[in-house]
Amino acid sequence: MVSDILAGRVWKLDHDISTDVLSPGAYAVDPVEVRKLHVLESVIPAFASEVEPGDVIVAGRNFGCGSSRETAPENLKALGVSCVVAESLARLFMRNAIAVGLPVVVCSGVHDAFADGDTIEIDLASGQVRNVQTGVALQGDALPEEMREILAAGGILAVLRNAR
């Protein structure tokens, strides 16, 4: 179950992070326990071994660009990433993230407002994003209630199972 208020340690990424680095093709048919070990290895080699449950990715523009690999957000969720906050998100990445139960927020200015290791607070309902260290507060896009309900259920498959 996902709360509307999230907080965690920031992993700052740049612009144009592709699904190819979030879910490398060489491991595309492997189980998630194998796939997750290779997330971002070409960008941050130690990411998969050092990320902790509750950590948050803060990124620039066009996060999740590339192919429509639903394994990209699935891998992040499997590693315990609690949310992705980016200047902009690829449309299919955003859709796939919500479908697997990974919160994502679009927030202008977020890339410049955070550094690696900062603590971020995110209110999914209002779109408020705050850097705990600096006090900088930004207004991102709030997630609609329907999306928050999917996240709270654990993803779209859980919603469909409960609809029976």
DRENTORTI-608730 format. One record per residue: x, y, z of N, C-alpha, C in turn; residue in one letter. Coordinates in nm, 3 decimals, padded with zeros to 5 digits. Atoms other than C-alpha are relative to their C-alpha. Layout:
residues N
[[X Y Z] [X Y Z] [X Y Z] A]
...
END
This chain:
residues 164
[[00.085 -00.118 00.000] [00.000 00.000 00.000] [00.089 00.124 00.000] M]
[[-00.076 -00.123 00.014] [00.133 00.342 -00.097] [-00.073 00.113 00.071] V]
[[00.055 -00.118 -00.066] [00.077 00.644 00.125] [00.004 00.116 -00.098] S]
[[-00.006 -00.120 00.083] [00.002 00.981 -00.033] [00.123 00.084 00.031] D]
[[-00.119 -00.074 -00.041] [00.305 01.120 00.157] [00.118 -00.097 00.001] I]
[[-00.119 00.083 00.008] [00.644 00.972 00.071] [00.122 00.083 00.037] L]
[[-00.126 -00.068 -00.030] [00.993 01.059 00.194] [00.112 -00.102 -00.018] A]
[[-00.111 00.091 00.018] [01.331 00.914 00.112] [00.127 00.071 -00.044] G]
[[-00.131 -00.049 00.046] [01.695 00.955 00.016] [00.000 00.010 -00.151] R]
[[-00.001 -00.028 00.143] [01.755 01.099 -00.329] [00.119 -00.064 -00.070] V]
[[-00.099 00.040 00.101] [01.942 00.934 -00.614] [-00.025 00.093 -00.118] W]
[[00.020 -00.098 00.107] [01.989 01.214 -00.866] [00.056 -00.053 -00.132] K]
[[-00.038 00.043 00.134] [01.997 01.122 -01.234] [-00.015 00.118 -00.095] L]
[[00.000 -00.108 00.097] [02.041 01.335 -01.543] [-00.124 -00.008 -00.090] D]
[[00.108 -00.001 00.099] [01.815 01.388 -01.846] [00.010 -00.125 -00.089] H]
[[00.006 00.105 00.103] [01.707 01.124 -02.101] [00.046 -00.137 00.051] D]
[[-00.029 00.134 -00.051] [01.736 00.815 -01.881] [-00.095 -00.098 -00.069] I]
[[00.076 00.092 00.085] [01.623 00.538 -02.112] [-00.041 -00.128 00.073] S]
[[00.039 00.131 -00.053] [01.436 00.219 -02.034] [00.109 -00.104 -00.026] T]
[[-00.111 00.092 00.028] [01.742 00.049 -02.186] [00.099 -00.007 00.115] D]
[[-00.089 00.005 -00.116] [01.946 00.144 -01.878] [-00.075 -00.040 00.127] V]
[[00.081 00.044 -00.113] [01.658 00.074 -01.639] [-00.030 -00.149 -00.008] L]
[[00.027 00.142 00.023] [01.602 -00.271 -01.790] [00.077 -00.046 -00.123] S]
[[-00.084 00.037 00.114] [01.895 -00.378 -02.011] [-00.054 -00.122 -00.076] P]
[[00.054 00.105 00.086] [01.789 -00.594 -02.305] [00.063 -00.136 00.019] G]
[[-00.068 00.129 -00.019] [02.045 -00.865 -02.227] [-00.067 -00.084 00.109] A]
[[00.065 00.071 -00.111] [01.834 -00.957 -01.922] [-00.152 00.003 -00.012] Y]
[[00.142 -00.025 00.020] [01.490 -00.892 -02.070] [-00.090 -00.118 00.036] A]
[[00.085 00.116 -00.028] [01.359 -01.247 -02.028] [00.035 -00.067 00.132] V]
[[-00.037 00.056 -00.130] [01.525 -01.314 -01.693] [-00.105 00.036 00.105] D]
[[00.092 -00.036 -00.109] [01.323 -01.319 -01.370] [00.039 00.135 00.061] P]
[[-00.024 -00.132 -00.058] [01.291 -00.987 -01.187] [00.116 -00.001 00.099] V]
[[-00.110 00.008 -00.098] [01.538 -01.105 -00.920] [00.136 00.012 -00.068] E]
[[-00.124 -00.017 00.078] [01.807 -01.117 -01.192] [00.000 00.138 -00.066] V]
[[00.007 -00.129 00.072] [01.688 -00.813 -01.392] [00.034 00.118 00.090] R]
[[-00.019 -00.115 -00.088] [01.692 -00.583 -01.090] [00.147 00.025 00.035] K]
[[-00.142 -00.014 -00.030] [02.064 -00.645 -01.036] [00.074 00.084 -00.103] L]
[[-00.066 -00.071 00.110] [02.141 -00.463 -01.363] [-00.061 00.139 -00.028] H]
[[00.062 -00.132 00.016] [01.928 -00.149 -01.319] [00.105 00.110 00.011] V]
[[-00.089 -00.117 00.004] [02.127 00.163 -01.412] [00.149 -00.034 00.006] L]
[[-00.141 00.036 -00.014] [02.455 -00.033 -01.417] [00.091 00.076 -00.095] E]
[[-00.085 -00.077 00.091] [02.581 00.165 -01.717] [00.011 00.147 00.039] S]
[[00.001 -00.139 -00.044] [02.505 00.497 -01.542] [00.058 00.013 00.142] V]
[[-00.048 00.005 -00.139] [02.563 00.420 -01.171] [00.025 -00.147 00.032] I]
[[-00.027 00.143 -00.016] [02.736 00.081 -01.146] [-00.042 -00.060 00.135] P]
[[00.032 00.054 -00.132] [02.669 00.042 -00.771] [-00.147 00.018 00.039] A]
[[00.138 -00.032 -00.036] [02.302 00.148 -00.785] [-00.074 -00.120 00.058] F]
[[00.080 00.114 -00.044] [02.144 -00.197 -00.753] [00.046 -00.056 00.135] A]
[[-00.049 00.052 -00.127] [02.366 -00.294 -00.461] [-00.010 00.101 00.115] S]
[[00.002 -00.103 -00.105] [02.338 00.037 -00.274] [-00.135 00.066 00.024] E]
[[00.132 -00.059 -00.019] [01.979 00.151 -00.327] [-00.069 -00.072 00.116] V]
[[00.069 00.056 -00.115] [01.765 00.100 -00.017] [-00.150 00.022 -00.014] E]
[[00.145 -00.020 00.005] [01.391 00.054 00.025] [-00.038 00.139 00.048] P]
[[00.044 -00.134 -00.035] [01.224 00.394 00.031] [00.076 00.110 -00.072] G]
[[-00.075 -00.100 00.075] [01.489 00.570 -00.179] [-00.083 00.051 -00.117] D]
[[00.075 -00.067 00.106] [01.363 00.810 -00.446] [00.095 00.042 -00.111] V]
[[-00.077 -00.049 00.114] [01.495 00.883 -00.794] [-00.051 00.138 -00.037] I]
[[00.029 -00.134 00.051] [01.507 01.250 -00.892] [00.075 00.013 -00.131] V]
[[-00.062 -00.003 00.132] [01.574 01.304 -01.260] [-00.040 00.124 -00.079] A]
[[00.027 -00.112 00.089] [01.574 01.558 -01.538] [-00.113 -00.031 -00.096] G]
[[00.103 00.016 00.102] [01.370 01.564 -01.855] [00.004 -00.139 -00.064] R]
[[00.013 00.118 00.086] [01.245 01.263 -02.049] [00.041 -00.130 00.069] N]
[[-00.033 00.123 -00.072] [01.288 00.996 -01.781] [-00.086 -00.114 -00.054] F]
[[00.072 00.117 00.049] [01.192 00.651 -01.909] [-00.023 -00.001 -00.150] G]
[[00.013 -00.002 00.147] [01.235 00.734 -02.277] [00.048 -00.133 -00.057] C]
[[-00.045 00.123 00.065] [01.305 00.458 -02.526] [-00.117 -00.094 -00.023] G]
[[00.103 00.101 00.026] [01.112 00.136 -02.557] [-00.105 00.001 00.111] S]
[[00.110 00.002 -00.097] [00.792 00.062 -02.370] [00.015 -00.116 00.099] S]
[[-00.024 00.114 -00.091] [00.953 -00.199 -02.141] [-00.068 00.021 00.134] R]
[[00.066 -00.009 -00.131] [00.717 -00.250 -01.851] [00.091 -00.051 00.110] E]
[[-00.095 00.048 -00.100] [01.009 -00.419 -01.679] [00.083 00.114 00.061] T]
[[-00.079 -00.112 -00.054] [01.178 -00.078 -01.629] [-00.056 00.047 00.135] A]
[[00.051 -00.038 -00.132] [00.943 00.045 -01.352] [-00.012 -00.120 00.094] P]
[[00.008 00.121 -00.083] [00.897 -00.312 -01.230] [00.132 -00.026 00.071] E]
[[-00.132 00.020 -00.060] [01.272 -00.340 -01.170] [00.026 00.101 00.111] N]
[[-00.020 -00.103 -00.103] [01.281 -00.009 -00.979] [-00.080 -00.034 00.125] L]
[[00.084 00.037 -00.114] [00.993 -00.121 -00.761] [00.059 -00.120 00.074] K]
[[-00.059 00.119 -00.063] [01.162 -00.458 -00.698] [00.122 00.035 00.085] A]
[[-00.116 -00.044 -00.078] [01.470 -00.272 -00.571] [-00.042 00.082 00.122] L]
[[00.048 -00.077 -00.114] [01.253 -00.076 -00.326] [-00.010 00.149 -00.023] G]
[[00.017 -00.142 00.031] [01.252 00.260 -00.503] [-00.145 00.036 00.027] V]
[[00.138 -00.032 -00.040] [00.947 00.434 -00.357] [-00.068 00.097 -00.094] S]
[[00.060 -00.098 00.090] [00.897 00.704 -00.622] [00.105 00.051 -00.098] C]
[[-00.085 -00.070 00.096] [01.042 00.869 -00.931] [-00.061 00.139 -00.017] V]
[[00.044 -00.138 00.021] [01.020 01.249 -00.949] [00.091 00.057 -00.108] V]
[[-00.080 -00.046 00.113] [01.134 01.399 -01.279] [-00.060 00.125 -00.063] A]
[[00.045 -00.118 00.073] [01.114 01.715 -01.488] [-00.109 -00.038 -00.101] E]
[[00.101 00.056 00.089] [00.922 01.507 -01.743] [00.022 -00.149 -00.011] S]
[[-00.002 00.146 00.011] [00.839 01.141 -01.797] [-00.050 -00.042 -00.137] L]
[[00.053 00.059 00.122] [00.797 00.937 -02.111] [-00.140 -00.053 00.033] A]
[[00.140 00.037 -00.023] [00.424 00.871 -02.146] [-00.018 -00.148 00.034] R]
[[00.016 00.144 -00.026] [00.455 00.492 -02.163] [00.067 -00.042 00.130] L]
[[-00.063 00.033 -00.128] [00.696 00.481 -01.869] [-00.096 00.036 00.114] F]
[[00.093 -00.041 -00.106] [00.446 00.676 -01.658] [-00.117 -00.098 00.011] M]
[[00.113 00.094 00.000] [00.161 00.448 -01.759] [00.041 -00.136 00.059] R]
[[-00.048 00.128 -00.052] [00.366 00.133 -01.690] [00.032 00.009 00.149] N]
[[-00.033 -00.016 -00.142] [00.487 00.270 -01.354] [-00.126 -00.008 00.086] A]
[[00.124 00.003 -00.077] [00.135 00.333 -01.227] [-00.059 -00.141 -00.005] I]
[[00.056 00.135 00.015] [00.027 -00.008 -01.361] [00.067 -00.101 00.092] A]
[[-00.069 00.095 -00.089] [00.293 -00.188 -01.154] [00.004 00.049 00.145] V]
[[00.007 -00.050 -00.137] [00.235 00.031 -00.847] [00.118 00.084 00.043] G]
[[-00.113 -00.087 -00.032] [00.537 00.263 -00.867] [-00.043 00.146 -00.018] L]
[[00.039 -00.140 00.013] [00.450 00.628 -00.791] [00.101 00.079 -00.083] P]
[[-00.082 -00.090 00.081] [00.581 00.886 -01.039] [-00.064 00.138 00.002] V]
[[00.048 -00.137 -00.006] [00.555 01.265 -01.023] [00.081 00.085 -00.096] V]
[[-00.066 -00.098 00.085] [00.633 01.530 -01.281] [00.007 00.131 00.079] V]
[[-00.018 -00.121 -00.079] [00.780 01.840 -01.117] [00.108 00.088 -00.063] C]
[[-00.093 -00.095 00.060] [00.938 02.133 -01.295] [00.095 00.055 00.106] S]
[[-00.100 -00.053 -00.091] [01.263 02.247 -01.131] [00.061 -00.100 00.094] G]
[[-00.047 00.099 -00.098] [01.319 01.926 -00.937] [00.147 -00.039 -00.023] V]
[[-00.137 00.043 00.029] [01.646 01.838 -01.113] [00.102 00.094 00.064] H]
[[-00.094 -00.098 -00.056] [01.817 02.159 -00.999] [-00.014 00.017 00.151] D]
[[00.028 -00.024 -00.142] [01.664 02.154 -00.649] [00.055 -00.108 00.093] A]
[[-00.046 00.111 -00.083] [01.821 01.827 -00.530] [00.140 -00.044 -00.038] F]
[[-00.130 00.063 00.021] [02.160 01.663 -00.490] [-00.010 -00.144 00.051] A]
[[-00.006 00.137 -00.052] [02.247 01.298 -00.431] [00.002 00.003 00.152] D]
[[-00.001 00.015 -00.145] [02.168 01.200 -00.074] [-00.093 00.093 00.075] G]
[[00.098 -00.086 -00.066] [01.924 01.484 00.001] [-00.121 -00.084 00.039] D]
[[00.126 00.064 -00.036] [01.597 01.388 00.167] [-00.112 00.076 -00.069] T]
[[00.113 -00.057 00.073] [01.285 01.447 -00.040] [-00.129 -00.042 00.068] I]
[[00.136 00.031 -00.043] [00.924 01.465 00.073] [-00.093 00.029 -00.117] E]
[[00.091 -00.012 00.113] [00.650 01.414 -00.184] [-00.142 -00.024 00.049] I]
[[00.142 00.019 -00.026] [00.275 01.459 -00.147] [-00.066 -00.031 -00.134] D]
[[00.056 00.043 00.128] [00.119 01.259 -00.428] [-00.134 00.067 -00.030] L]
[[00.133 -00.058 00.020] [-00.226 01.411 -00.374] [00.007 00.146 -00.042] A]
[[-00.008 -00.144 00.033] [-00.116 01.775 -00.394] [00.107 00.031 -00.103] S]
[[-00.111 -00.025 00.090] [00.199 01.740 -00.604] [00.115 00.077 00.065] G]
[[-00.106 -00.072 -00.070] [00.408 01.922 -00.342] [00.124 -00.088 00.014] Q]
[[-00.129 00.068 -00.012] [00.777 01.825 -00.346] [00.091 00.093 00.080] V]
[[-00.082 -00.085 -00.086] [01.017 01.949 -00.076] [00.135 -00.065 00.027] R]
[[-00.134 00.041 -00.039] [01.391 01.926 -00.017] [00.014 00.029 00.149] N]
[[-00.005 -00.015 -00.145] [01.421 01.865 00.358] [00.125 00.077 00.043] V]
[[-00.124 -00.069 -00.037] [01.784 01.988 00.371] [-00.006 00.151 -00.026] Q]
[[-00.005 -00.141 00.039] [01.735 02.319 00.191] [-00.130 00.075 00.025] T]
[[00.130 -00.062 -00.018] [01.367 02.382 00.253] [-00.069 00.041 -00.129] G]
[[00.060 -00.036 00.129] [01.304 02.438 -00.119] [-00.126 -00.084 -00.022] V]
[[00.127 00.067 00.027] [00.942 02.355 -00.200] [-00.041 00.030 -00.144] A]
[[00.040 -00.013 00.140] [00.819 02.294 -00.554] [-00.142 -00.053 -00.017] L]
[[00.133 00.050 00.031] [00.477 02.240 -00.704] [00.007 -00.089 -00.123] Q]
[[00.005 00.095 00.109] [00.462 01.927 -00.915] [-00.144 -00.029 -00.038] G]
[[00.134 00.041 00.043] [00.167 01.763 -01.087] [-00.056 -00.100 00.101] D]
[[00.068 00.093 -00.091] [-00.073 01.602 -00.840] [-00.044 -00.124 -00.079] A]
[[00.051 00.121 00.064] [-00.167 01.244 -00.916] [-00.150 -00.007 00.024] L]
[[00.145 00.011 -00.016] [-00.539 01.203 -00.980] [-00.037 -00.113 00.097] P]
[[00.046 00.100 -00.097] [-00.737 01.004 -00.726] [-00.001 -00.141 -00.058] E]
[[00.005 00.132 00.062] [-00.782 00.716 -00.971] [00.140 -00.064 -00.003] E]
[[-00.137 00.054 00.002] [-00.404 00.677 -01.007] [00.045 -00.036 00.141] M]
[[-00.039 00.029 -00.139] [-00.353 00.696 -00.630] [-00.071 -00.125 00.051] R]
[[00.071 00.123 -00.038] [-00.616 00.423 -00.587] [00.069 -00.123 -00.058] E]
[[-00.075 00.111 00.061] [-00.424 00.199 -00.830] [00.128 -00.024 00.079] I]
[[-00.124 00.013 -00.078] [-00.102 00.269 -00.639] [-00.028 -00.062 00.136] L]
[[00.034 00.051 -00.133] [-00.269 00.202 -00.302] [-00.033 -00.148 -00.004] A]
[[00.034 00.142 00.014] [-00.395 -00.133 -00.432] [00.122 -00.086 -00.031] A]
[[-00.120 00.075 00.037] [-00.043 -00.231 -00.542] [00.017 -00.018 -00.149] G]
[[-00.010 00.008 00.145] [-00.096 -00.189 -00.916] [-00.132 -00.041 -00.062] G]
[[00.125 00.025 00.071] [-00.358 -00.250 -01.181] [-00.046 -00.145 00.011] I]
[[00.041 00.140 -00.016] [-00.352 -00.631 -01.148] [-00.071 -00.023 00.131] L]
[[00.068 00.011 -00.129] [-00.444 -00.600 -00.781] [-00.139 00.061 -00.006] A]
[[00.131 -00.063 00.015] [-00.728 -00.365 -00.873] [-00.094 -00.096 -00.072] V]
[[00.084 00.092 00.077] [-00.859 -00.613 -01.129] [-00.036 -00.124 00.080] L]
[[00.029 00.117 -00.085] [-00.830 -00.906 -00.886] [-00.108 00.033 00.101] R]
[[00.098 -00.041 -00.105] [-01.029 -00.712 -00.623] [-00.135 00.035 -00.060] N]
[[00.127 -00.037 00.065] [-01.298 -00.620 -00.880] [-00.092 -00.121 -00.020] A]
[[00.081 00.123 00.023] [-01.418 -00.979 -00.902] [-00.105 -00.018 00.103] R]
END
